[in-house]
Amino acid sequence: MKESLDFDINSVLDTSGLMCPEPVMMLHRKISEVAVGDVIEVVATDPSTQRDIPKFCSFLNHQLLHQLDKEKTYHYFIQKS
């Protein structure tokens, strides 16, 4: 069953198979390419993203709208501020 989200996703960044620090570096690049208010879904398999991506959002004042863990795959929904 797919979880219903109350926001639109503007782009998806798949970092599956990459290890720290690559997912956060790719997110940093991607977020600079999108408009303020856009939502990026980040897909990751590195468990350290559970710590790193929320810290990234907090440090750069982007909003982590939602986070899902699905069978060792982590999904983050980030709105650019």
C-alpha positions, 0 to 999 in steps of 0.5 A: 500500500502506498502512503499518501503524501499531502505535497507534490514532488518536483524531482527525485534524487536517487542515491541508492548504492552510494555511501557517505558523503556522496548522498549529501553532496549530491543533495547539496548540488541538486537543491541548488538547481531547484526553485524555492518551495520545490520538493525533492524526494531523496532515495538512499540505501546508506543508513547514515543518511538517517542522521546526515540528511536531517542535519543537512536540512537543519543546518541549511534551513530546508524543511524535511517534510517527511521521512520513510524507511522501507525495507532498507531504503530511506526516502526523504522529502525535502522542501527548499527554503 
